[in-house]
Amino acid sequence: IWGYAGTPPPKLAYGWKRGESHAYNVTIILKEEGYSASARGQMIFTARAANPHGYTIRSHNFLSIQRHSYAGKLFPPFGIFRLGWRHFDGATGGRPLRAPVDVVIDPQGKLIGGAAPVFDLASPARLILETLPGAGVNQWQGRHEVKLVHEQRNKVSPGSRLVKLVKVPLIADESSAYTLGDATGDLVQIQKEYRLATRAATKSQPTMELVGKADLTFDTQVGLFQAMAFSGKLTVTEQGETRIVPVTVGYERLTGTK
């Protein structure tokens, strides 16, 4: 908790400016059985609109999907492999072209309008658009309802080498609890406890839970998050079997000074 006696917590406010772009280096790693799957690269965020009511942020995703052995060797991009609850193959691995994504937030970072977003670890709403507190607040929470599409690989018929991906849409609740930490100059530290869990479903449906903690750095001068490091675990139960997958997510805003 804010550690300076008698000093009120600093006011955290976004500083997006219309037409201004910011680049982030992003790394997502899930340690699957037998290999680690990763998404690495840059994401570009541009404020398409900025006014007292909020912001429209457009993101361009340039992450490259790969898998590695635990010895550090890169697997050739063929065959179907899993990254958490999704599957990728040679056609979707590497760095595919992706359409830009727009997110509309209010001045404190809360999502405005629209349907429940589809969950993605690389979604801008889960990377750099965290919920900010009100003035004088050092602990706050954020809650969302999200959609999640679980993918499962099944054989077309017994003994067949052909497989198909069965996609199951699920509704999940996402919650974040924030605690304001110390400040060094313009940089403020924030601790975050995170949980995502699918709602109760029938026994035939898969279930998912992602829990973990993150350390965030907010730059009060530019009004943007500077860095984040998240560590957690993903628990997936499907067809009576449970998988536990360690997850790490991190990013750093590129400032052009290195």
Solvent accessible surface area in square Angstrom, and as a share of the most:
residue,aa,sasa,rsa
1,I,125,0.63
2,W,35,0.12
3,G,53,0.51
4,Y,108,0.41
5,A,110,0.85
6,G,88,0.84
7,T,69,0.40
8,P,98,0.62
9,P,22,0.14
10,P,42,0.26
11,K,140,0.59
12,L,1,0.00
13,A,49,0.38
14,Y,13,0.05
15,G,22,0.21
16,W,10,0.03
17,K,122,0.52
18,R,185,0.68
19,G,58,0.55
20,E,65,0.29
21,S,62,0.40
22,H,24,0.11
23,A,25,0.20
24,Y,0,0.00
25,N,64,0.33
26,V,4,0.02
27,T,48,0.28
28,I,4,0.02
29,I,40,0.20
30,L,0,0.00
31,K,106,0.45
32,E,8,0.04
33,E,170,0.76
34,G,51,0.49
35,Y,31,0.12
36,S,15,0.10
37,A,0,0.00
38,S,0,0.00
39,A,6,0.05
40,R,92,0.34
41,G,11,0.10
42,Q,64,0.28
43,M,2,0.01
44,I,48,0.24
45,F,0,0.00
46,T,30,0.17
47,A,0,0.00
48,R,115,0.42
49,A,35,0.27
50,A,35,0.27
51,N,75,0.38
52,P,119,0.75
53,H,149,0.67
54,G,6,0.05
55,Y,27,0.10
56,T,27,0.16
57,I,0,0.00
58,R,70,0.26
59,S,4,0.03
60,H,60,0.27
61,N,30,0.15
62,F,84,0.35
63,L,2,0.01
64,S,18,0.12
65,I,14,0.07
66,Q,56,0.25
67,R,33,0.12
68,H,34,0.15
69,S,28,0.18
70,Y,126,0.48
71,A,102,0.79
72,G,59,0.56
73,K,151,0.64
74,L,89,0.44
75,F,66,0.27
76,P,67,0.42
77,P,99,0.62
78,F,128,0.53
79,G,41,0.39
80,I,49,0.25
81,F,12,0.05
82,R,50,0.18
83,L,18,0.09
84,G,0,0.00
85,W,10,0.03
86,R,93,0.34
87,H,18,0.08
88,F,22,0.09
89,D,49,0.26
90,G,40,0.39
91,A,92,0.71
92,T,63,0.37
93,G,13,0.12
94,G,29,0.28
95,R,135,0.49
96,P,43,0.27
97,L,182,0.91
98,R,80,0.29
99,A,84,0.65
100,P,56,0.35
101,V,77,0.44
102,D,58,0.30
103,V,17,0.10
104,V,64,0.37
105,I,0,0.00
106,D,35,0.18
107,P,52,0.33
108,Q,60,0.27
109,G,3,0.03
110,K,125,0.53
111,L,46,0.23
112,I,79,0.40
113,G,66,0.63
114,G,82,0.79
115,A,85,0.66
116,A,25,0.20
117,P,44,0.28
118,V,88,0.50
119,F,7,0.03
120,D,51,0.26
121,L,21,0.11
122,A,9,0.07
123,S,17,0.11
124,P,5,0.03
125,A,20,0.15
126,R,27,0.10
127,L,1,0.00
128,I,2,0.01
129,L,7,0.03
130,E,8,0.03
131,T,25,0.15
132,L,5,0.03
133,P,6,0.04
134,G,42,0.40
135,A,77,0.60
136,G,48,0.46
137,V,54,0.31
138,N,46,0.24
139,Q,99,0.44
140,W,27,0.09
141,Q,111,0.49
142,G,8,0.08
143,R,169,0.62
144,H,56,0.25
145,E,78,0.35
146,V,0,0.00
147,K,86,0.36
148,L,0,0.00
149,V,51,0.29
150,H,0,0.00
151,E,13,0.06
152,Q,25,0.11
153,R,118,0.43
154,N,45,0.23
155,K,126,0.53
156,V,84,0.48
157,S,53,0.34
158,P,137,0.86
159,G,75,0.72
160,S,26,0.17
161,R,228,0.83
162,L,127,0.63
163,V,44,0.25
164,K,111,0.47
165,L,64,0.32
166,V,51,0.29
167,K,123,0.52
168,V,31,0.18
169,P,102,0.64
170,L,11,0.05
171,I,64,0.32
172,A,0,0.00
173,D,65,0.33
174,E,10,0.04
175,S,30,0.20
176,S,12,0.07
177,A,40,0.31
178,Y,10,0.04
179,T,34,0.20
180,L,0,0.00
181,G,8,0.08
182,D,75,0.39
183,A,28,0.22
184,T,107,0.62
185,G,75,0.72
186,D,67,0.35
187,L,65,0.32
188,V,2,0.01
189,Q,66,0.29
190,I,1,0.00
191,Q,76,0.34
192,K,18,0.08
193,E,99,0.45
194,Y,22,0.08
195,R,119,0.43
196,L,1,0.00
197,A,14,0.11
198,T,20,0.12
199,R,112,0.41
200,A,113,0.87
201,A,47,0.36
202,T,90,0.52
203,K,209,0.89
204,S,102,0.66
205,Q,67,0.30
206,P,7,0.04
207,T,54,0.32
208,M,5,0.02
209,E,56,0.25
210,L,3,0.01
211,V,41,0.24
212,G,15,0.14
213,K,134,0.57
214,A,5,0.04
215,D,86,0.45
216,L,0,0.00
217,T,19,0.11
218,F,0,0.00
219,D,17,0.09
220,T,51,0.30
221,Q,141,0.63
222,V,50,0.29
223,G,3,0.03
224,L,2,0.01
225,F,2,0.01
226,Q,30,0.13
227,A,30,0.24
228,M,16,0.07
229,A,63,0.48
230,F,19,0.08
231,S,72,0.46
232,G,17,0.16
233,K,96,0.41
234,L,1,0.00
235,T,32,0.19
236,V,0,0.00
237,T,46,0.27
238,E,18,0.08
239,Q,143,0.64
240,G,77,0.74
241,E,125,0.56
242,T,81,0.47
243,R,53,0.19
244,I,105,0.53
245,V,3,0.02
246,P,63,0.40
247,V,1,0.01
248,T,59,0.34
249,V,10,0.06
250,G,20,0.20
251,Y,11,0.04
252,E,69,0.31
253,R,24,0.09
254,L,76,0.38
255,T,66,0.39
256,G,76,0.73
257,T,115,0.67
258,K,207,0.88
